């Protein structure tokens, strides 16, 4: 898959609530995931570890009220989308999350993701 195809598939899966399938299907085994410095896991490497990080985050969510994913913006082997979520976290209550997600694609797989929020 080229970058646009990967981006379109990621958006399709995320819009239908299949985020974990997106990790399994589209991520390279050596993926690097970067969050802000004060996040619980600011840098995670390896597909298995990124999946574990995502499972831990989902375990903290009590309820999803609404989610939106923008159309991807493609630039070479990178693409970006915005993701907005209205969620209730088990420990901190209801919150609106807005983030810009930047992805790098190589050989048809996502090799790096970085989140700005």
N, C-alpha and C positions, 0 to 999 in steps of 0.2 A: 504494500500500500504506500502511496505517496503521502505527503504531509496533509494535504487537503482531505484525503480519504480517512486518515487517522483522526483528524480533527472532527470531521462530520460524524464518524462512528462514535467518538467520545461524547459528543453533544447528544446524539441519539440515545445512547445508553443512559447518560445522566438525566436526561429529560424524562425517561421512563422508570427512574428509580433503580437502575441496574448498575450503580457505581462500582460495586465489587466485581461484577462481571467485566467492567471496563478495565479494571486493574489486571485481572487475569488474562484478558484477551489482548490488550493493547500495550502493556508495559514490558519493557525489556527486563531480563533477569538481573541486570546491573543498574537498574533505575536509581537515580539520586533524587530525593524529595527534600525540598528546603522550605522551611517556615520562618517566621520572624524569630529573632534571637531569643526572646523570652518565652517562646512556646515550649510546651513539655518535651517535644521532640524536634528541635530546630533543624537537624540534618539526619536523615535516615537513608541508608544505602542498602540496596538489594530488594528484589521483589517481595520475598517473604516478609521482610521487616516492614516494608511499606504496607503490605496487607495487614500485618499485625497492628500497625499504627492506626490504620483506618478502622479496624474492628474495635480498637480501644475507644476511638472517638465516637463511633456509632453506639457503643455501650453507654456512653454518657448522655445520650439524647433520649429524652422521655417521649417527645412527640414532634413530628414534622407537620407543620401547618401549611407551608407553601414553599416551593422552590422554583427558581428560574435560572436558565442557562442561556447566555446570549449566543448569537451566531458567531462562529470563529472568525478571527482575523488572521490571515496567513501571511508570513514573511519568510521566504526561503524554507529552511527546515524548522522554523519555529511557528507556533500559533498561540493565540491568546483568546480567552473567553472570560466573561464576568459571570460569577455565580452569586446569587442572592438567595438566602434562606431565612424563613421565619420558623424558628424552632424553639422548643422548650427543653432546656438542659435540666437534668435531674438535680444538680446541685445549685444552679444559679438562676433558674426560672427562664421565662420567655425572653428571647433576644432576636434581633435582626442581624444577620451576618451578611456582609458584602465583601467580596474579594475579587481581585484580578488574578487569574491563573495563567501562567506562562509555561508552555511546554516545548521541549526540543525533541525532534523525531530523527531517528537514524535507522536505516534499513527497515523501515516500516513499523518501528516500535518507538514508544515514548521512552527516552533515555534520561530525561530530566524534567522535573516539574518544580515550579516555585510559586508560592502564594503570597500575595500582598493584600493585607486587610487591616 
